[in-house]
Amino acid sequence: MKATPLSNCERRFLLRAIQEKKRLDGRQCYDYRNIRVSFGADRGCCIVELGRTRVLAQVSCELVAPKPNRPTEGVLFFNLELSPMAAPGLEPGRQSELLVSLNRLLERCFRDSKCIDTESLCVVAGEKVWQVRLDMHLLNHDGNITDAASIAGIVALCHFRRPDVSVQGEEVTVYTPEERDPVPLSIHHMPICVSFAFFHQGTYLLVDPTEREERVMDGLLVIAMNKHHEICTIQSSGVVMLVQDQILRCSKITAVKVAEITELIQKALENDQKARKEGGKFGFAESIPNQRITAFKMESAAVDTNDVEEQAGEIIAKADPPAEVFANPVLHTPGTAQIGQGIESSWGDLEESEKEEAAEEEGDSEAAAFECEKVETEDTSTRRETKNDEPIVLSDSEEEEVVILEPQELPRKTRTQTSSKQENSSKKAFNKRRRKKRTSR
């Protein structure tokens, strides 16, 4: 599924706002979005939120054979996954150009900068070393995946603990966390990427572009730097030719932003370590704010349990005595009933409106029956007056043709001589029809 393209009106609106040094989310040109770091219950698992861009990072390790050309160094493996869950324009299982460029940039940022001491991952030279694998998954895409992934990756590596091992001769023993405390990775520095978006052929510059700003930008510059002002990698893309002054300006901004982000990461790691040592609550579930509806928890309220018995006695004394139990049903309002154990089930009388409707139905049925009898008597009288030899003329109107029928012998018994049973059945049928019409209304 392809991403929804920007309309010309949206594109012109964004470019016009950038010319006026305004952004849709209210930030200034050099402002970062809010960064939030939350850790999972296991070591090496974290989620980093950069605005609405969310990246999940997980670190794992295992003992493997080293590379032949580096027998005393561990193996580092980095992988970033983009799925349609983050954005509809991302396709699963396909190595897009964006994914390939992001993976290469992260490998240069972490591996080529030598931020991790790979020699400390060696267990037995030429036989067994630790392979550290960093998997990152994009949960939501709202721009600037590079910065969010770099922060999530370095936080997960700093938070991870590998099992402790011991070597006795040719035997290698791996201890569980219950037997020995896990060992943290040896990290020399924390490289962090900062992205800059250029507009109007490099005239305007924005830090931490959003997804909409990335669609209308002319070029992108990514600088990876640590808090010691050491540049780890630089990558430029797009159709903008940058001059030396622009790159120096971006590097100075990067130094300030990296120092702020590094301090935030260290505080987050210290808070998590303190919570784990004190036996407090930690994990993704505890990081959800209480105000959100997705948090299945609520703040505890202070309850005073002093003098509970005295307060209960006062409440009972002031309360009204219980009502008497009636053996017979008491119908408070007509049309209701009382059903219970040990008492007779009974229904109340019909309401006055129902009584009036029943009386009206009976009166209407009697009037209709009377009219039917009257019509029948008139028919029989007219039939008696007609002679046997005279024809009967039937005509609905003057325009219709007149049909002359030969009269037949009339039966001796008339309708007035019907039995009382037939009259009762006709009345019941009439009443049923009338009720059906009322219910349909």
N, C-alpha and C positions, 0 to 999 in steps of 0.2 A: 504494500500500500504506500503510495507516494504521499509526501507531506503536502499540506495545503499551502499553495504559493501565496505570497503577499500580493495584494492588489496595488495598482499604481498609486491610488490615494494613500494607502498606508505607507508605501515607500517614500512618497513625497513628504508626508507628515513627519516620519522619523528623521529624514534628512534635514528638514526645516527645523525641527526641535534641536538637533545636534548643532546646527549652525548658531542657534540662540543659546547654546550651552545648557540645554535642558534635557532631562531623561524621563522616561515614562514612569519610573518608580520613585522619582523625586531625589535621586542621588546626584552628587556633583560628579565632575568628569573623572576625578581620581579616587572616588570612593569605592570601597569593596562592599559587597552584600554581607549580611550577617552570616557568620560561620558558627556552626553548632556541631560538636563532636559528642557522640554517645557510644559507649562500649557495650559489648555483649557479655553474656555470662562466662564464655570461654575466653582464654587468652588469645590475642591476635585477631579479634573480630571487632569491627567498629563500623559505624555509619557516620559519614560526614555530609552535612547539609550546607551548601553554598547558595543561600537564597532558597529557591525551589529545586535546585539541582541536587540530587541525592546519589551518593556512591557508597556501595557496600564493599568492604575489603575484608579478606580472610587470609591468614597466613597459616601454612602447614609445613611440616618437615618430615623427612624420612632418610634412612641411611642408604646410600648408593655407592657405587664404584666411582672414583674420580675420573676426570678426563685424562687421557694419556699425556697431553702436553702440560698439564697442571696437576700433578699428583698430590700436592699438599694444599690445595685450595678447594673450598666447598663450591657447590653449584647453586646459582641463583636463577630463578625462573619467574617471569612476570607475564601476566595475561589480563587483558581488559576485554570485557564482553559487553556488547550493545544489543539490546533486545527490543522488540516492539512494545514491551511494557513501558519503556521510558518515553518513546515517541513513535507515532505511527509510521514515520518515514524510515525507521531502522528495520532492516530485514534480518531474521535469525539465520545462523549458519552460513553467512556470506561474508567474505573478507572484503569489505568496502574500502575505498581509499581513505576515508576518515578513520576507520578502525586500524588500518595498517600504519598510518602516520602517527596515531596516538600511541600505539604499542612501541613503535621505534623511539618516539620521544621519551616515553617513560623508561625504557631500557637504558637510554643514554643518561637520563637523569639519575637513575639509581645505580646501575652497574658501572658505567664508565666514569662516574664521579667518585667511585671507591668509597661510598658512604658506609658500606658494610665491610667489616674485616673478614674476608673469605678464608684467610688462613686459620682463624679461630674455629672454623667449622670442620677442620680436619680431625678425624679420630685416629685412624691408622694410615700413615702415608702410603699412597699407592693402592690402598685396599678399600677403606671405608671413609666416607666423608658425609657431612650433612647436606642434603639438598633442600633449600628453602624455597617454597613456592608461594607467590603472592598472587591471589586471584581477586580481581576487582570487577564488580558488576554494577552497571548503571541502572538505577531504579527510576529516576525521573530526569528528563532532559529539559533544562531551561537555560542553556547556554553555558559556555566556559567549562567544558568537560575536563580539559587539561588540568586546570588548577584544582578542581575538586578531586580528581583522581590522584594527583600528586600528594595532596594533603592526606587523603585517606590511606594511600600506600605507606607513607612514612609514619603515620600514626599507628597503623597496624603492625609495622615492623618494630617500632619502639615498645609496643604493648605486648608483643609475643614473647613467650618463654619456651625454650626447647628443653627436652628431658636431659637430665644429667647422665653421663656415661662413665664407665671405668674400664680400663684395659689391664688384664692380667695375662701376660704371655700373648697367646693368640686368641684369647677369649675376650669378647666385648660384651659388657653387661649394660643394659639400658634400664634405668630406674624409673619407677612410676612417681607421680607427684606426691603420693603418700609416703614413699620411702625416702626420697630426697627432693629438696626444693628445685624446681626448674630453673634453668640458667637463661638470663636475657641475652639477646644478640649484642655483639660488639659493634656499636654504631658510632662512627667518627663525627659525622655532622648530619644535618637534616636539610637536604635540598628541597626547595619549594618553587614551583612554577608560578609565574605571574604573566598574564596575557594582556596585550594591548591591541586595541582595534583602531584602525586608521580609516578616515573618511575624507572624501574630496581630495584624493591624491596626496594624502598625508597632511592636509591642513588641520584637521581636527583629530584629537586623540581621546580615547576612552579606556578606562581600566575596568576589567571584569565585565566584558560585554554579555548581554543577555541573548537569548535565542533569536529574537527579532532583530536586535542590533547586528548579530552575526550575519544575517541574511542580506543586509544592505551595506556592509563594510567593504572597503576596497582591498584591505590587507590586514594581516595578523602577525604580530611579533610576540614570541614566547621566550622569556628569559628565566632560567632556573638558577637560583642563587641560595646560598646559606647565610646564616646570621653573621659570618665572618667577612661578608662582602666578597666572597669568592664565587665567580660565575661558573656554573657547572655545565650549562649548555645554552645555546641560542638557536632558535629556529624562526625563520621568516617565510611567510607564504602570502600569496595574493599577487596583485599587479602593481604594487606600490614600490617605488624605488626610494629607500630611506637613505638619508645623509648621516654623517657622523654625529652631528649635534643631536639629532632625534634619538639615536641609539644611546648616547650618553645620558640624555634626559630620562629616557626610559629606565636605564640602569640605576639612576639615583632614586627614582620612584620605587623600583623593585627592592632596593636595599631597605627602605623604610617599611614597605609592606611585609617583607620577609621577617623582619625583626618583630613586628606585631603578631604575625601568625605563629612564629616560633614560640613566643611567650604564651600565647593562648593554648598551644598544644602541650607545653610543659605543665601548665596549670591543670589542664584536663587529665593528664596522666597522673599528676600528684593527687588529685581528688579521688580518682578511681583506686589508686594504690592505698590511700588512706581508708576508703570505704571497705576494701577487702581485708585490710589488717584488723580493723575494728569490728569486723563481722557485720557490717551494715548491709543494706540492700543495694544491689547493683544489677546491671543488665539493661536490655532495651526496654523492658516493661516499666522499670522504675524511672527511666528518662522521659517518659511521656508526661506532659504537664497534666495536673489534676483538672484543669479547666476544660480539657478536650473531652468530647463525648466518647471518644474511643478508649479512654482510660477507664478501666473497670475498677476504680478505686475512688475513695473519697477521704477528705481530711477528717482526722479523728477529733471528736468533740469532748471537752472536759465534762465529766459527770461527778457530781458531789454525792458520795455515798454515806455521808455522816447523818446521824439521826433519821435513818430511813424508817425504822419501826415507829417512832413517834409521829412522823409525818403521815405514815399509812394509817395509824390509829385515828388521827384527827380527820383524815379524809373519810374514813368509814363512819365516824360519828356524825359528820355533817351530811352524809349521803342520805337520801330518802329510803325508807324501808322498801323491801321488794314487794311487788304486786302480788295479790292473792291468785291462787290457781283455781280456775273455774272448771268444774266437771262437765258443764254443758257448753256447747259452742255459743260464742257471742258474736253476732254479725253486726259490725260497726256501721256498715253502709250497705244499702241494697245492692244485690248483684255480686256480693263477695261470699266467701265460704271459709270455714275453719276446719282443718283436717289435722288430727293428731292421735296419739296413742291413748286409748282408754276413753275417747269421746266419740260421739256419733257424728259422722260426716254429714253435713247438710249445706244446702245452698240458700242464699238469701232470696227475698222476693225480687221480682223484676222491677227495674226502674220505671218511673212514671212515663218516660218517653217510650219505652218498649211496650208498656201497657196501651198507650194511645195508638201506637202503630198496629198492635194486634187488633184493637177495636175497629180501627179504620179498615183493616183488611177484611174483617168479618162483615162490616156494613157494606163494603164494596162488593164482596162476593154475593151477599143477599140481593143487592140491587141488580147485579148482573144476571143472577138466576131469575129474578122477577121479570126482567126485560126479555129474556129468552122465552119464558113461558108465554108472555104476551104476544111475541112475534109468532110463536107456534100456533096459538089459538086463532090469530088473524089469518094465517095461511090455511088452516083447516076450514075456516068460515068461507073464505073465498073459493076454495075448492068445492065446497058443498053447493054454492050458488051457481057455479058453472054447470052447464048441461052436458050430457054425454055426446050429443051430436055437434056441439059448437067447437070449432078449433081454437087453440091457444096461440096467441100472438106474443112473441118475445122480441123486444127491441130496446137496446141500450140508449140509442139516440136517434134523432130524425135522419141523420146522414147515413146511418148504417142500413144494410139490407134487412128486410123483414123476413123472418123465418117462421113458417107455419108448420106446426107439429100436430099430428093426430093425437088426440087425448087417449090415454090409457085408462083402464078401469081403476078407480081409486080403491085402495084397501079400505075395508070396513073399519078397521081399527085406526084411530088417529094418534097423533103424537101426544095428545093430552092424556091418553090412556097408558102412557109408559109407566113402568113400575117405579117405586120409590128408590130402588137400588140404582137404576140408571141415572136418576136425578142427582143422587149423592156422588156418583162417579164423575159426572160432568162438572159438579161444583168443585170437587177436589182437583180435577185437571185444570180448571180455570184459575184456582188459587195458586197452583204451582207455577203456571205461566206468569202470573202477576209477580210472584216473588222473584222469579228469574230475571224479569225485566228490571226490578228494583235493584237487585244485586249488580246487574251489568252497568247501571247508572253510577 
